[in-house]
Amino acid sequence: MNIAKAPGELLEAMREHELTLAHLYGLYAKKYPDYEDFWVSLSLEENQHAAWLDKLWIEIENGSEDIIIERFPIGAVQRSTEYVKSLEDTTNQPDFTLVNALSTALRLEEAFMENKFFEVCEGDSVKTKRTLNLLAQSTQEHCRKVREFLQQHK
């Protein structure tokens, strides 16, 4: 068990990833106005995820007993964020369909789960575990929603 040497950087990388997903889903909402409610709800939830990470960091900075266990390299999250940013340009391509957007969203949500970015580790504090569990549950719910919506529109 390794305590993260730079928990702020780790949480900031995760926060940036959530905000980047929120932005991408916002672009999808504009591109597919008939499905704006669906995309906006996902975007708002991604913003909520970022707020949860902010709150956890504030508690750690304020000297709480919370610790973050190093569970993956920060670079992995940063590379994922850069990848999501690169997808923003594809949104404007005329042949980018709703099914493409849904497939992309599902891949992104599943990748975060598969890479165990929200995995709770022994040694994590109660607040850290709670936040990571909330993020994992919400991301799993995103996977379910997107998968169902994709099945309806194939």
N, C-alpha and C positions, 0 to 999 in steps of 0.2 A: 504494500500500500504506500503510494507516494503522494504526499500532500502537494498540491499545485504550487509551484514556486511563484507564479504570477496569476493568482486567481482573478484579479481584475481584468487582465488581458484575455483570459479564457472566457469569462462571462461577457466581456465586450465583444469578442469574436462571435459568440453564440447570439448575442443581442443583435449584432449587425446582420447576421444570417436571417434572423426572424424578420427584421425590418426590410431586408432585401426581398424576401418572399412576399411580404405585405405589399411592397411596391409592384412586384410582378403581377400579383393577383389584382391589384388596382388597374394595371394596364389591360389585363384580360377583361375586367368589368367594362372598361371603355370600348374595347374591341367588340364585345358581345353584349350589347345593351339589353337584349332580351333575357339575359342570364345575369344581369348586374347584381341582383340581390345575392345570388349564390357566391359570386366572386368577392363582393364587398364583405360578406360575412366572414369568409376565410381571411381576407385582408385584415379586418378588425381583430380577429382572433390572433393573428400573427403579431399584431401590435400589442395585444394583451400579453402574449408570451414575452415580448421584449420588456414590458413593464414588470413582469414577475422577476425577470433576471435583474433589472435595475433595483428592485426592492431587495433582492437577496444581496446584491453588492453593497447597498447602503447599510444593511444590517452588519455585514462583515466589516465594512470600513468603520462603523461605529463601535467596534470592539466586541461584538458578540462572539460567542464561542464557535461560531460557524466556521467550518473548514470545507474546502473543496478538494476532493481527491482527483489526482491527475488520471483521467480515464482515456484520453486520446491526445494526440499532438494538436496544438492550436492551429498549426498549418493546415490540417485537414479541414477544419471548419472554414478557414480563410479561403482555401481553394474552392470549397463548395460555394461560398458566397460569390467569389469571382465568376464561377460557372453560372450561377443564377443571374448575375448581372449581364453576362454575355447573352443570355436568352432573351433579354429585353428587346434586342434588335429584331429577333425572329418574329416577334409579335406583329410587326408592321408589314411582314411579307404577305402578299395577297393570297398565297396558297396555304397560309397558316389557319387551320380550321379549329372549330371548337373541340373536336376530338383530339387534335394535336395539343391544345392547351390543357385539356383534362389529362391526357396521357403524361404530359410533362409534369403537371402538378402531382400526379400520383407517384411518378418516379422520384421526384424531389422529396416528398413526404416520406415515402418508404425508405429512401436512402438514409435519412436522418435516423430512422429507427434501426435499420440494419447495421449502421455504423455504431450503434449503441451510445449515441451522444447524450442520451438522457438516462442511461443506465445508472441505477443507484448502487453505490459501492459501500462495502463495510467501512466504517470510519467516517462516512458523511454525517454531518450533523442533522438533527431533526428538521430544521428549516430547509437545509439543502435537499434532503430527501423529499420533503413535501413539495418543494418547487419543481424538482426533476420529475417526480411522479405526476404532477399536474401537467407538465410539458409533454410527457410521454402519453398520458391519457388523451390530451387534446390533439396531439399529432396522430395518434391511432384513430381518433374520431375523424380527423381530416381525411385520412386514408379511406375510411369507410364511406364518408360523404362523396368524395371524389370518385371512388370506385363505383358506387351506385349511380351517380350522375353519368359517368362514362358509359355504363351498361345501357342506360336509357337512350344515349345519343349515338351509339355505334350503328 
